[in-house]
Amino acid sequence: MTHPPLRSEAAELHLSHQPAPEDLERPGRRQLSPADAALMEQKVRKVEVAISLVLRVGVLVSVLVIAVGLGLMFAHHRAYLPLQGDFSYRQLTSGTTPFPHSMASLARALARGDGRGVVVLGVLVLILTPVLRVAVGVVSFLYEHDLPMALVTLYVLAVLVGSFLLAGV
């Protein structure tokens, strides 16, 4: 009884990364030249860096805005500063605390320099960061000339923006 020759792990690994013959013959699918593949790799890398930058900057800006808002809150309300005493921190988190609940009240709070308004602005920036990431996704798919994915991502962006508008934000 003869056994088939054993393949080395390196040969298996090399064979596993080869495209299947039916994938190469699929209509509408063309093989990229090494130069085109390198160009596409560069485009993908640029898109990944842009998306990463949007997310990092969005989170950093929101943290800084919230920190400034907290500083303003403690500066304007000295009773918040002591960790002991008769002040109850439950007042800050109760439903009756006058945090801005609409864009108009947020604008008024920011105009007054109210720390609570600045904190709400920071939270709003944090919420809008992933929405901006989806918008960057639309632009990136257009940059990569991937129209079907750009349209799908544009639909997702429209649903996100529509949900904010319907919620009355």
C-alpha positions as a Markdown table, in Angstrom:
| # | Residue | x | y | z |
|---|---|---|---|---|
| 1 | Met | 0.0 | 0.0 | 0.0 |
| 2 | Thr | 1.4 | 3.4 | -1.0 |
| 3 | His | 0.7 | 6.6 | 0.8 |
| 4 | Pro | 0.6 | 10.0 | -0.9 |
| 5 | Pro | 3.7 | 12.1 | -0.3 |
| 6 | Leu | 3.6 | 14.2 | 2.8 |
| 7 | Arg | 3.6 | 18.0 | 2.4 |
| 8 | Ser | 5.6 | 20.3 | 4.6 |
| 9 | Glu | 3.8 | 22.9 | 6.7 |
| 10 | Ala | 5.4 | 25.7 | 4.5 |
| 11 | Ala | 4.0 | 24.1 | 1.4 |
| 12 | Glu | 0.6 | 23.8 | 3.0 |
| 13 | Leu | 0.7 | 27.4 | 4.1 |
| 14 | His | 1.8 | 28.5 | 0.6 |
| 15 | Leu | -1.0 | 26.5 | -1.0 |
| 16 | Ser | -3.6 | 27.8 | 1.4 |
| 17 | His | -3.0 | 31.4 | 0.3 |
| 18 | Gln | -3.4 | 30.7 | -3.4 |
| 19 | Pro | -6.8 | 31.8 | -4.9 |
| 20 | Ala | -9.0 | 29.0 | -6.0 |
| 21 | Pro | -9.2 | 28.5 | -9.8 |
| 22 | Glu | -12.9 | 29.3 | -9.8 |
| 23 | Asp | -12.2 | 32.7 | -8.2 |
| 24 | Leu | -9.8 | 33.6 | -10.9 |
| 25 | Glu | -12.2 | 32.8 | -13.7 |
| 26 | Arg | -15.2 | 34.6 | -12.1 |
| 27 | Pro | -16.6 | 37.1 | -14.6 |
| 28 | Gly | -16.1 | 40.8 | -13.7 |
| 29 | Arg | -13.2 | 40.0 | -11.4 |
| 30 | Arg | -9.8 | 41.0 | -12.6 |
| 31 | Gln | -6.4 | 40.3 | -11.2 |
| 32 | Leu | -4.5 | 43.3 | -10.0 |
| 33 | Ser | -1.0 | 43.9 | -11.2 |
| 34 | Pro | 1.6 | 44.2 | -8.4 |
| 35 | Ala | 1.6 | 48.0 | -8.9 |
| 36 | Asp | -2.2 | 48.3 | -8.7 |
| 37 | Ala | -2.2 | 46.1 | -5.6 |
| 38 | Ala | 0.4 | 48.3 | -4.0 |
| 39 | Leu | -1.6 | 51.4 | -4.9 |
| 40 | Met | -4.8 | 49.8 | -3.4 |
| 41 | Glu | -2.9 | 48.9 | -0.3 |
| 42 | Gln | -1.7 | 52.5 | 0.1 |
| 43 | Lys | -5.3 | 53.8 | -0.3 |
| 44 | Val | -6.6 | 51.3 | 2.3 |
| 45 | Arg | -3.9 | 52.4 | 4.7 |
| 46 | Lys | -4.7 | 56.1 | 4.2 |
| 47 | Val | -8.4 | 55.3 | 4.9 |
| 48 | Glu | -7.6 | 53.3 | 8.0 |
| 49 | Val | -5.4 | 56.2 | 9.3 |
| 50 | Ala | -8.1 | 58.8 | 8.6 |
| 51 | Ile | -10.8 | 56.7 | 10.4 |
| 52 | Ser | -8.4 | 56.1 | 13.3 |
| 53 | Leu | -7.7 | 59.8 | 13.5 |
| 54 | Val | -11.4 | 60.8 | 13.5 |
| 55 | Leu | -12.1 | 58.4 | 16.3 |
| 56 | Arg | -9.1 | 59.4 | 18.4 |
| 57 | Val | -9.6 | 63.2 | 17.9 |
| 58 | Gly | -13.4 | 62.9 | 18.6 |
| 59 | Val | -12.8 | 61.0 | 21.9 |
| 60 | Leu | -10.0 | 63.4 | 22.9 |
| 61 | Val | -12.0 | 66.5 | 22.2 |
| 62 | Ser | -15.0 | 65.2 | 24.1 |
| 63 | Val | -12.9 | 64.3 | 27.1 |
| 64 | Leu | -11.3 | 67.8 | 27.1 |
| 65 | Val | -14.7 | 69.5 | 26.7 |
| 66 | Ile | -16.2 | 67.5 | 29.6 |
| 67 | Ala | -13.1 | 68.2 | 31.8 |
| 68 | Val | -13.5 | 72.0 | 31.1 |
| 69 | Gly | -17.2 | 71.7 | 31.8 |
| 70 | Leu | -16.5 | 69.9 | 35.1 |
| 71 | Gly | -14.0 | 72.6 | 36.0 |
| 72 | Leu | -16.6 | 75.3 | 35.3 |
| 73 | Met | -19.2 | 73.5 | 37.4 |
| 74 | Phe | -16.9 | 73.3 | 40.4 |
| 75 | Ala | -15.7 | 76.9 | 39.9 |
| 76 | His | -19.3 | 78.2 | 39.8 |
| 77 | His | -20.7 | 76.0 | 42.5 |
| 78 | Arg | -18.2 | 75.9 | 45.4 |
| 79 | Ala | -20.6 | 73.6 | 47.4 |
| 80 | Tyr | -19.6 | 70.8 | 45.0 |
| 81 | Leu | -16.0 | 70.9 | 46.0 |
| 82 | Pro | -15.9 | 69.4 | 49.5 |
| 83 | Leu | -16.2 | 65.7 | 49.6 |
| 84 | Gln | -17.7 | 65.9 | 53.0 |
| 85 | Gly | -20.4 | 68.1 | 54.4 |
| 86 | Asp | -24.1 | 68.7 | 54.0 |
| 87 | Phe | -24.1 | 68.8 | 50.2 |
| 88 | Ser | -25.6 | 65.7 | 48.5 |
| 89 | Tyr | -24.1 | 64.6 | 45.2 |
| 90 | Arg | -27.4 | 63.0 | 44.4 |
| 91 | Gln | -28.6 | 66.4 | 43.5 |
| 92 | Leu | -26.3 | 66.5 | 40.6 |
| 93 | Thr | -27.6 | 63.2 | 39.2 |
| 94 | Ser | -31.3 | 63.6 | 39.9 |
| 95 | Gly | -33.9 | 64.1 | 37.2 |
| 96 | Thr | -34.5 | 67.6 | 38.5 |
| 97 | Thr | -31.0 | 68.9 | 37.9 |
| 98 | Pro | -31.2 | 71.6 | 35.3 |
| 99 | Phe | -29.0 | 70.0 | 32.6 |
| 100 | Pro | -29.8 | 71.3 | 29.1 |
| 101 | His | -32.3 | 68.9 | 27.4 |
| 102 | Ser | -32.6 | 70.6 | 24.0 |
| 103 | Met | -30.3 | 72.3 | 21.5 |
| 104 | Ala | -31.9 | 75.7 | 22.4 |
| 105 | Ser | -31.3 | 75.2 | 26.1 |
| 106 | Leu | -27.8 | 73.9 | 25.4 |
| 107 | Ala | -27.0 | 77.1 | 23.4 |
| 108 | Arg | -28.3 | 79.3 | 26.3 |
| 109 | Ala | -26.2 | 77.3 | 28.8 |
| 110 | Leu | -23.1 | 77.7 | 26.7 |
| 111 | Ala | -23.7 | 81.4 | 26.2 |
| 112 | Arg | -23.9 | 81.8 | 30.0 |
| 113 | Gly | -20.7 | 79.7 | 30.5 |
| 114 | Asp | -22.6 | 77.1 | 32.5 |
| 115 | Gly | -20.5 | 74.1 | 33.2 |
| 116 | Arg | -23.4 | 71.7 | 32.9 |
| 117 | Gly | -23.9 | 72.9 | 29.3 |
| 118 | Val | -20.3 | 72.4 | 28.5 |
| 119 | Val | -20.4 | 68.9 | 29.9 |
| 120 | Val | -23.5 | 68.1 | 27.8 |
| 121 | Leu | -21.6 | 69.5 | 24.7 |
| 122 | Gly | -18.8 | 67.1 | 25.5 |
| 123 | Val | -21.2 | 64.2 | 25.7 |
| 124 | Leu | -22.8 | 65.3 | 22.4 |
| 125 | Val | -19.3 | 65.4 | 20.7 |
| 126 | Leu | -18.7 | 61.9 | 22.0 |
| 127 | Ile | -22.1 | 60.7 | 20.6 |
| 128 | Leu | -21.4 | 62.3 | 17.2 |
| 129 | Thr | -17.9 | 60.9 | 16.8 |
| 130 | Pro | -19.1 | 57.5 | 15.4 |
| 131 | Val | -21.5 | 59.3 | 13.1 |
| 132 | Leu | -18.6 | 61.3 | 11.8 |
| 133 | Arg | -16.7 | 58.0 | 11.4 |
| 134 | Val | -19.5 | 56.7 | 9.1 |
| 135 | Ala | -19.3 | 59.9 | 7.1 |
| 136 | Val | -15.6 | 59.4 | 6.7 |
| 137 | Gly | -16.4 | 55.8 | 5.6 |
| 138 | Val | -18.6 | 57.2 | 2.8 |
| 139 | Val | -15.8 | 59.4 | 1.6 |
| 140 | Ser | -13.3 | 56.6 | 1.8 |
| 141 | Phe | -15.3 | 54.2 | -0.2 |
| 142 | Leu | -15.7 | 56.9 | -2.9 |
| 143 | Tyr | -11.9 | 57.4 | -2.7 |
| 144 | Glu | -11.4 | 53.7 | -3.3 |
| 145 | His | -14.0 | 53.8 | -6.2 |
| 146 | Asp | -16.2 | 51.3 | -4.4 |
| 147 | Leu | -19.6 | 52.7 | -5.3 |
| 148 | Pro | -21.8 | 49.8 | -3.9 |
| 149 | Met | -20.1 | 50.1 | -0.4 |
| 150 | Ala | -20.3 | 53.9 | -0.6 |
| 151 | Leu | -24.1 | 53.7 | -1.2 |
| 152 | Val | -24.6 | 51.2 | 1.6 |
| 153 | Thr | -22.6 | 53.4 | 4.0 |
| 154 | Leu | -24.4 | 56.5 | 2.9 |
| 155 | Tyr | -27.7 | 54.7 | 3.7 |
| 156 | Val | -26.4 | 53.9 | 7.2 |
| 157 | Leu | -25.4 | 57.6 | 7.6 |
| 158 | Ala | -28.8 | 58.7 | 6.5 |
| 159 | Val | -30.5 | 56.3 | 9.0 |
| 160 | Leu | -28.2 | 57.7 | 11.8 |
| 161 | Val | -28.9 | 61.3 | 11.0 |
| 162 | Gly | -32.6 | 60.6 | 10.5 |
| 163 | Ser | -32.8 | 58.9 | 14.0 |
| 164 | Phe | -31.2 | 62.0 | 15.6 |
| 165 | Leu | -33.7 | 64.3 | 13.8 |
| 166 | Leu | -36.7 | 62.1 | 14.7 |
| 167 | Ala | -35.5 | 62.0 | 18.3 |
| 168 | Gly | -35.6 | 65.8 | 18.4 |
| 169 | Val | -31.9 | 66.4 | 19.1 |
